[in-house]
Amino acid sequence: MFGSKCQPRIPRRQPRTRADDMQALGTLPRRGQHWITTRIDRQPTRWRWILAGPVAFILSILAMAGLPTVLPAGAGGVNHLVLPVVLFPLLWSSFIVWPVASTALPRVATTYLGLGALLLTLITLSFLT
């Protein structure tokens, strides 16, 4: 018994799957969760940078171009043109701060997508009328 050369049996390891890796990392999508949400949750730093950088700048330019169609002209007839230009830095800074401070980046991305679609619609309607 003491001199036997039998090795203890080592159980075979099961092959790992992608779902096992995702579950170990905590990125396994929950039921009903969209694939974009999972992708944003996997790389939050990259998406935070994208949303607070170029997306915020493009949205603020779209807001500056789309707001004159909504604002009243005023007494002099130029208030609707000057006010978006003056508000541009405020809009840009607010579009930068929200993704940086938020923990729910998919919500920020969805809101930015909807706001961009609304502003593009306003700009398109201003050219058509």
Sine and cosine of phi, psi and omega as CSV:
sin_phi,cos_phi,sin_psi,cos_psi,sin_omega,cos_omega
0.00,0.00,-0.69,0.73,-0.02,-1.00
-0.97,0.23,-0.45,0.89,-0.06,-1.00
-0.99,-0.13,0.10,1.00,-0.04,-1.00
-0.96,0.30,0.49,-0.87,-0.04,-1.00
-0.97,-0.24,0.41,0.91,0.01,-1.00
-0.97,0.26,0.74,-0.67,0.05,-1.00
-1.00,-0.05,0.57,-0.82,0.07,-1.00
-0.91,0.42,0.55,-0.83,-0.04,-1.00
-0.97,0.25,0.81,-0.59,0.03,-1.00
-0.99,-0.13,0.82,-0.57,-0.01,-1.00
-0.92,0.40,0.60,-0.80,0.03,-1.00
-0.94,0.33,0.66,-0.75,0.04,-1.00
-0.99,0.15,0.69,-0.72,0.04,-1.00
-0.97,0.25,0.57,-0.82,0.05,-1.00
-0.90,0.43,0.65,-0.76,-0.02,-1.00
-0.99,0.12,0.59,-0.81,0.03,-1.00
-0.93,-0.38,0.16,-0.99,0.02,-1.00
-0.91,0.42,-0.57,0.82,0.02,-1.00
-0.91,0.41,-0.58,0.82,0.06,-1.00
-0.90,0.43,-0.68,0.74,0.03,-1.00
-0.90,0.44,-0.68,0.73,-0.01,-1.00
-0.92,0.39,-0.59,0.81,0.01,-1.00
-0.93,0.35,-0.60,0.80,0.03,-1.00
-0.92,0.40,-0.58,0.82,0.02,-1.00
-0.99,0.13,-0.20,0.98,-0.03,-1.00
0.99,0.17,0.36,0.93,-0.03,-1.00
-0.93,-0.37,0.30,0.96,0.04,-1.00
-0.93,0.37,0.82,-0.58,-0.07,-1.00
-0.90,0.43,0.67,-0.74,0.08,-1.00
-0.97,0.23,0.28,-0.96,-0.01,-1.00
-0.90,0.45,0.77,-0.64,-0.01,-1.00
1.00,0.09,0.02,1.00,-0.01,-1.00
-1.00,0.07,0.72,-0.70,-0.06,-1.00
-0.97,0.22,0.42,-0.91,-0.04,-1.00
-0.92,0.39,-0.47,0.88,0.05,-1.00
-0.93,0.37,-0.63,0.78,0.03,-1.00
-0.88,0.47,-0.67,0.75,0.02,-1.00
-0.90,0.43,-0.65,0.76,0.01,-1.00
-0.91,0.41,-0.65,0.76,0.03,-1.00
-0.92,0.40,-0.64,0.77,0.00,-1.00
-0.93,0.37,-0.44,0.90,0.01,-1.00
-0.96,0.28,-0.57,0.82,-0.05,-1.00
-0.78,-0.62,0.94,0.33,-0.09,-1.00
-0.93,0.37,-0.54,0.84,-0.02,-1.00
-0.92,0.40,-0.69,0.73,0.01,-1.00
-0.90,0.44,-0.72,0.69,-0.02,-1.00
-0.94,0.35,-0.55,0.84,0.08,-1.00
-0.89,0.45,-0.66,0.75,0.02,-1.00
-0.91,0.42,-0.69,0.72,-0.02,-1.00
-0.90,0.44,-0.70,0.71,-0.04,-1.00
-0.94,0.34,-0.58,0.81,-0.02,-1.00
-1.00,0.08,-0.23,0.97,-0.04,-1.00
-0.98,-0.17,-0.99,-0.15,-0.10,-0.99
-0.92,0.40,-0.57,0.82,-0.01,-1.00
-0.92,0.39,-0.65,0.76,0.03,-1.00
-0.90,0.44,-0.65,0.76,0.02,-1.00
-0.91,0.42,-0.70,0.71,0.01,-1.00
-0.90,0.43,-0.65,0.76,0.02,-1.00
-0.91,0.42,-0.63,0.78,0.01,-1.00
-0.93,0.36,-0.57,0.82,0.08,-1.00
-0.93,0.38,-0.66,0.75,0.06,-1.00
-0.89,0.45,-0.63,0.77,0.03,-1.00
-0.91,0.41,-0.64,0.77,0.03,-1.00
-0.90,0.43,-0.56,0.83,0.01,-1.00
-0.99,0.14,-0.47,0.88,-0.07,-1.00
-1.00,-0.04,-0.39,0.92,-0.04,-1.00
-0.92,0.39,-0.53,0.85,0.03,-1.00
-0.87,0.49,-0.38,0.93,0.03,-1.00
-0.97,0.23,-0.32,0.95,-0.08,-1.00
-0.98,-0.22,-0.59,0.81,-0.08,-1.00
-0.97,0.26,0.53,-0.85,0.06,-1.00
-0.96,0.29,0.40,-0.92,-0.10,-0.99
-0.95,0.32,-0.50,0.86,-0.02,-1.00
1.00,0.10,-0.02,-1.00,-0.08,-1.00
-0.93,0.36,-0.67,0.74,-0.03,-1.00
-0.99,0.11,-0.23,0.97,0.02,-1.00
1.00,0.07,0.11,0.99,-0.01,-1.00
-0.84,-0.55,0.00,1.00,-0.04,-1.00
-0.88,0.48,-0.60,0.80,-0.01,-1.00
-0.94,0.34,-0.29,0.96,0.04,-1.00
-1.00,-0.06,-0.58,0.81,-0.08,-1.00
-0.99,0.15,-0.62,0.79,-0.09,-1.00
-0.86,0.50,-0.70,0.71,0.06,-1.00
-0.90,0.44,-0.54,0.84,0.02,-1.00
-0.93,0.36,-0.63,0.78,0.03,-1.00
-0.94,0.34,-0.58,0.81,-0.02,-1.00
-0.99,0.16,-0.13,0.99,-0.05,-1.00
-0.80,0.60,-0.75,0.66,0.01,-1.00
-0.90,0.44,-0.58,0.81,0.03,-1.00
-0.92,0.39,-0.68,0.73,0.04,-1.00
-0.90,0.44,-0.70,0.71,-0.03,-1.00
-0.88,0.47,-0.71,0.70,-0.01,-1.00
-0.91,0.41,-0.60,0.80,0.03,-1.00
-0.93,0.36,-0.59,0.81,0.05,-1.00
-0.94,0.34,-0.38,0.92,0.05,-1.00
-0.99,0.14,-0.67,0.74,-0.12,-0.99
-0.93,0.36,-0.62,0.79,-0.11,-0.99
-0.88,0.48,-0.76,0.65,0.03,-1.00
-0.92,0.39,-0.50,0.87,-0.01,-1.00
-0.94,0.34,-0.62,0.78,-0.06,-1.00
-1.00,0.04,-0.29,0.96,-0.11,-0.99
-1.00,0.05,0.50,-0.87,0.12,-0.99
-0.98,-0.19,-0.26,0.97,-0.01,-1.00
-0.98,-0.18,0.97,0.24,-0.04,-1.00
-0.91,0.41,-0.56,0.83,0.08,-1.00
-0.88,0.47,-0.56,0.83,0.06,-1.00
-0.92,0.39,-0.66,0.75,0.04,-1.00
-0.89,0.45,-0.71,0.71,-0.01,-1.00
-0.89,0.45,-0.65,0.76,0.01,-1.00
-0.92,0.40,-0.67,0.74,0.02,-1.00
-0.91,0.42,-0.67,0.74,0.03,-1.00
-0.90,0.44,-0.62,0.78,0.03,-1.00
-0.90,0.44,-0.70,0.71,0.03,-1.00
-0.91,0.41,-0.65,0.76,0.03,-1.00
-0.91,0.40,-0.64,0.76,0.05,-1.00
-0.89,0.45,-0.64,0.77,0.04,-1.00
-0.91,0.41,-0.65,0.76,0.03,-1.00
-0.90,0.44,-0.70,0.71,-0.01,-1.00
-0.92,0.38,-0.62,0.78,0.07,-1.00
-0.90,0.43,-0.58,0.81,0.06,-1.00
-0.91,0.42,-0.68,0.74,0.04,-1.00
-0.88,0.47,-0.68,0.73,0.00,-1.00
-0.91,0.41,-0.68,0.73,0.00,-1.00
-0.90,0.44,-0.67,0.74,0.01,-1.00
-0.92,0.40,-0.53,0.85,0.03,-1.00
-0.93,0.38,-0.53,0.85,0.04,-1.00
-0.98,0.21,-0.48,0.88,-0.03,-1.00
-0.98,0.18,-0.39,0.92,-0.02,-1.00
-0.99,-0.14,0.00,0.00,0.00,0.00
